[in-house]
Amino acid sequence: MLPISKWFQLPADLFFRREDERIYAIVRIAFAVAALLNLVLLWPDRHVFFSDVGTVDQSAAISQANPVYLSIFWFARSEGAVTGVMLVAGFALVMLAAGIGARLAALYVLVWHISYVARAPLALTGWDTILRNFSFLILISPLGKCWTLPAIVRDSGAMVPARVVGHGLVLMRLQVLVIYWHAVLARLISPDPYWRNGEFLSYFMLSVHARWPGRWVFEYGGLMALGTYAIQLAEVSVPVLLWAKKTRWWGALLGTALHGGIAVFGRGFSMFCVSMMMTYLAFLRQEDVENMERWMHRWRKRGVDGPP
């Protein structure tokens, strides 16, 4: 058994050990791309969701706030103001991906996600919360200079990684675990019995959310029940597999199959798949990044030299 002093040392070893800066860079860029895609999806309905001429009254949004209403849309109420807020958010996401003024850009991106989540609670989907939470984790993480546009332009160590504190990556990994385990636990204690009795997938495949609804579902009741339980087992297993060094790729493969299947058989879930795939990058290790760089170097060299 570990001595008491070791138990106190474990959290420090977990949160403050050094990690490859390039992992943070990959997560930063992938998050910015995913959040920008989400902003593009919201853009056509921006006035409907966020302005005073839209379908959601601000007082109703305030009544749903828990514990307090925090939104830039408290001030930006007109159609023009809403458009301006979103344009600045898009600009901040581009700056974050490029690593230009990354900390300030990350702060505005967090404000953007908090604001629109609070302003349009009826229009929210699962990935909105994921992006909001990760915007906070990006903000408090070491952003560094590796793989940023200014460093590339100046040729000042853009590809030279540093060893930085890994607390941000640990918090991101814990967030992924909470996302999956909270979903499973919520279903177990929910008064809705369909996840527990294996009927959820059948009802889903008959709903408007299914890509190919039809009577054919009735012929595969047993398979639908098996799929319902398999989804929950996968959601319990994915974060554990991702966290373990030897099984992280199996976890990524299982999670990709899970969310890819949701995107294929469901309508309107592609953004959820993109958002969850982005979170998996926080589980990368230094050797993964080095292997990727070696592959990219060989690919570029082959492009320059031509085929043998």
Salt bridges, closest charged atoms under 4 A:
GLU19 OE2 - ARG17 NE 3.43
GLU19 OE2 - ARG173 NH1 3.70
ASP20 OD2 - ARG22 NH2 2.50
ASP52 OD2 - ARG77 NH1 3.40
GLU79 OE1 - HIS47 ND1 3.93
GLU235 OE1 - ARG187 NH1 2.32
GLU287 OE2 - LYS245 NZ 3.27
GLU287 OE2 - ARG248 NH2 3.88
ASP288 OD1 - ARG248 NH2 2.65
GLU290 OE2 - ARG22 NH2 3.78
GLU293 OE1 - ARG22 NH1 2.67
ASP305 OD2 - LYS301 NZ 2.92
